[in-house]
Amino acid sequence: MRQWEREVNSTTAGSAGMRRRPARTLTLSHAVLYGLGVTMTLIRIKMTEIAALPPGVFICPFWVPVADVIASAALLVIDVALMG
């Protein structure tokens, strides 16, 4: 039995055996959600950006932030499915 399982079992003894998720998983989920929010904001800016940029400025393709959103959402779904 891992350390966090011992801690969870000791704190939930008497609560019908319900298990809480470990803190590190919640922290990871919050970080992914924060990154999703930032990426969605960048997509919104990219879609409304019309002004001409100075020469030499690198502009990433539109699919890069969209792929980030898809990957982050998939990670959250997998996390919820595995950790319940």
Order of alpha helices (4+ residues) and beta strands (2+ residues): alpha-alpha-alpha
